[in-house]
Amino acid sequence: MDDTFSQQHPLRILLAEDNLVNQKVLLRLLKRLGYEADVANNGLEAVEAVRQTAYDVVLMDIQMPKMDGIKATECIFSEWPPAERPQVIAVTANVLPEYEEACEAVGMVGFVTKPVSLKTIAEALRGCDVTQR
């Protein structure tokens, strides 16, 4: 995969991830797909970033300091109507069904488990249809 993926699926992406190693891995995968993503180091930063920039997609770690990904998603979704808010994809090391159900319950559109591969991140992003916004 290369830059043509991002041309076929143009998205403005925010990566909300507190772990520096995970940030680097995810940013490298996104770059291989042709994306440059902004980074938030915790849930509070993610909410503030979405207030400042119209993102299409937020890749949201679930377990972060200051505010977890579930709460951050709830905050984001409470501030914008569905047509104006970004789609949120959960990125987590936790594979328990309860976590996936909790993510779906708050309106996340995808669930990606760590370690993330190029294929899984591409599939998750491919599923984000921003033309319906």
Secondary structure as GFF3:
##gff-version 3
##sequence-region A 1 133
A	DSSP	alpha_helix	3	8	.	.	.	ID=ss1
A	DSSP	beta_strand	13	16	.	.	.	ID=ss2
A	DSSP	alpha_helix	20	32	.	.	.	ID=ss3
A	DSSP	beta_strand	38	40	.	.	.	ID=ss4
A	DSSP	alpha_helix	43	52	.	.	.	ID=ss5
A	DSSP	beta_strand	57	61	.	.	.	ID=ss6
A	DSSP	alpha_helix	69	79	.	.	.	ID=ss7
A	DSSP	beta_strand	87	92	.	.	.	ID=ss8
A	DSSP	alpha_helix	97	105	.	.	.	ID=ss9
A	DSSP	beta_strand	110	113	.	.	.	ID=ss10
A	DSSP	alpha_helix	118	126	.	.	.	ID=ss11
A	DSSP	three_ten_helix	130	132	.	.	.	ID=ss12
###
